[in-house]
Structure formats: structure tokens, C-alpha cells
Amino acid sequence: MLKKVAHIISVLFHPLLIVSYMLVVLLLINPYQFGVYSISAQGKLLLLVFLSTFLMPAFAVFMMKSLGMVKTMALHERHERIGPYIIAGVFYMWMFINFKNNTTIPASLTVAMLGATIGLFAAFFFNNFSKISAHAVGMGGLVGMAAINSMYFSTLELSTNFVVMAVIILAGIVCSARLILEAHSNWQVYGGLALGFLSQLIAFAFLQ
């Protein structure tokens, strides 16, 4: 039963979904920075981010599985993750460039997107030596984004302390699920968390 719950959590917080969740959090804490009054008014942006950072990379992995290039969509083996990392990295980089060149996109989202891109390519690099947890990298990035926004970007709708604490608890739940499933070692999870968090800090330092 516990492993079933852990599997559901792993699916709901798949690494490719984290950028979409970042956007949702940013819209919840301050929709006015996007020029709207509520999250529902940015449906097109949400759809664009979801398609570009999740659906299209996921479809590419599905095609790789159909062609026999990978065994499963879960990508259990390190060598199977090389192609998907590169494909997702291209989409992430494209998304970041579009955000950076779009004056209607707030700096908070551009920083988050660059941080996610850095985290993805860093995970790709470390994957050559160890099967670092992509889930942990994503959740570490989400924590980093929440922390940066609480300190440097104005938040109007939700308490920054509440958001940061909620995201930290969520990251703990997701990482615990990966350990319960025995998908990674402790150090692969801890390393992923640190990598994702640092990637957001690097992105903020670079863009500010």
C-alpha cells in the first residue's frame, strides 16, 4: 500500500511537471506581476508551459519507447536518460529564451525557468556518474524558487512563510516517496535536492 502511494506521488510530481507547478505557485502568490487578477486569466500561458516543458518532452520519450530506444517510460537505467535529458533540455532552453525576450513575462518566472534549465543540464552531467534523482532536482528547484521569491520578489496573495514551508514539506514527501520505491540511494536524493536548489540561486545571480 505504501509503495502504491509513493508511486502515485512520483507520478503527480514528475520532474517534467515541476516548471508548470512553479508557474502555478507564482500565479497564486502574485498574479498581478503577470498583469492579471487571478490564475484563471493566464490559461494560455499555463497551457504553453505545460505543452513545452511536459507534454512534448514526454511524447518524445514515448516515441523513444515505441522505437525500442528505451525500455520503459520510467527510465530506470542511467544510459536511458541521456536522450530524454537532451530533448527536455532543448525545450527548456527554448522556453527560457522566449521568456527572457518577452517583456510581459515577470522576472520571477524567467529566473525560475533558467534555474530549471540549469538544473536539468546539471542532472544530465551528473547522470554520467550516478543516477541522481531527477525528482529531487525538480523539488529542490521548487524550494529554491519559493525561497528566492520570499526574499526578493513581492508576494501579495499568500504568506511567503506559508509558501516556503508548504513547498519544503512537499519536497520531503516526494523525496521520501522515491526512497520508499528504492529508486535512488539517500545521497542521490540529497544531491538532487541540493543541485536543484543551487541551480535556482545561480539563475537568480546571473539574471539580477
Order of alpha helices (4+ residues) and beta strands (2+ residues): alpha-alpha-alpha-alpha-alpha-alpha-alpha-alpha-alpha
